[in-house]
């Protein structure tokens, strides 16, 4: 089936920052086969014609770090330092999570992400078969990984690695290719070196990337030096992590030599500005990383540390905070923030078929209702997307050319049931 989308402002998010004021796009068999200014052929050449009515089209957001099921814990235990928040509040409740808790927490997150324009997300968590099932049914794209904390016994570590490996093999490239997998040691401070080394070996065997938290807080870095005599980047380099394609989350506390190491290995970085600010972790050196050739992506982290999953807000924050910190209004311009959430996000999850709107790419895109006062005058759509728009402005969402959000409502998910069940399973948790 060949579908023409016409009369839209189309923002490609490609390297040359192209956008078409009176644009069209043609979709066939989940791919973009033509895109440009004005429709070149008669509408009789298409099976379906959709009039965008002047609304804006852009690639779907790619959220490169999160823990979807933790949306169940949104608003619980706010305003605490990371370690206290994790060890005294999050982990005791997460220890009570069942597959049912994860199902409805993930469902809640996916509804929020889809309706705010995210078409692909990274999830590091537990009960991952349940997460994959939700991704499959929702029509969204997921990069999924069983996160592994290695603080338990050797037997527990072995069981986690076996579970993560079997999940990765079972779900990689499933759901018509919408699901891919990675291997994920939680962090250097929660995983002994030999355990991380075993995970690297398994990732090599399965030919999968690695995803890991790294250098999120000063305390974490100091502990790494105390425990292993080196900072996290050198530590992970010595273990061989960066020999695999690697996506690290946070990377807030880095020294010059560490940035050079990450650049040399082309390590991908998920910048999580809202979560890092809320937990008091600090502000990553985003502009320095970009200047060294590292293409940053963006992640929300969980709704328990953010407290929303709206990538428009993440892009706006990423574009603003570094201007203020560096006292430089040219830092992270709007087009850079847009690419961080789209094209560079796709690169961060090692997917070269999404992230920009170009002929040959898969048709993952969103339609923004541009006929609103806060998006006018409509002469600079990229600026408005980053500095003025929000997830509530998303009208329609397409993944692989399939509409998964129509007029602001999820097509394949029962939103009312998911919200009800999420509240029910939260009430079942024993809280201190």
Number of C-alpha atoms within 10 A of each C-alpha: 9 16 20 22 19 25 22 25 25 28 21 24 25 19 12 8 14 14 20 18 18 16 22 24 25 22 25 18 14 18 22 22 18 18 23 20 17 15 18 10 8 7 13 8 11 15 11 14 15 13 12 20 15 19 17 26 29 24 31 28 34 32 34 35 30 24 22 29 31 25 29 28 21 17 14 16 15 16 12 14 13 20 14 11 18 15 11 13 18 18 12 15 18 18 9 11 22 12 15 14 25 27 25 29 28 26 30 26 23 31 22 19 24 32 26 27 32 32 30 30 28 25 28 26 20 22 21 23 19 18 26 26 13 20 23 18 12 20 26 27 25 27 24 28 29 26 24 26 20 24 13 10 9 11 8 14 19 14 12 18 22 14 16 26 21 12 21 24 15 12 20 17 14 14 18 10 13 20 22 23 29 29 29 28 27 20 24 26 20 16 18 17 17 11 21 24 18 16 22 25 15 17 21 16 10 14 14 21 21 24 32 21 20 24 25 25 21 14 14 21 21 16 16 19 14 11 12 15 12 16 22 25 23 15 17 19 14 14 16 14 23 22 16 18 21 25 27 24 25 27 24 21 22 21 11 9 11 16 20 16 15 23 17 13 15 16 21 25 30 29 30 29 29 23 23 22 15 17 19 15 20 17 22 22 18 22 16 13 20 14 9 14 15 22 23 25 30 30 31 29 30 23 23 23 27 23 19 21 27 24 26 25 21 26 30 23 18 29 24 21 19 22 17 11 12 12 10 11 14 12 20 22 16 21 18 24 27 32 27 30 30 33 28 32 30 24 21 26 29 18 14 14 17 29 31 27 30 22 16 15 19 23 29 29 28 27 25 26 20 25 15 11 8 11 19 13 12 17 10 10 22 22 18 19 25 25 19 15 22 20 21 14 20 25 21 23 31 24 26 25 19 16 17 23 26 15 13 18 18 21 15 14 19 13 17 9 12 20 16 12 19 23 15 14 18 18 11 11 15 9 10 7
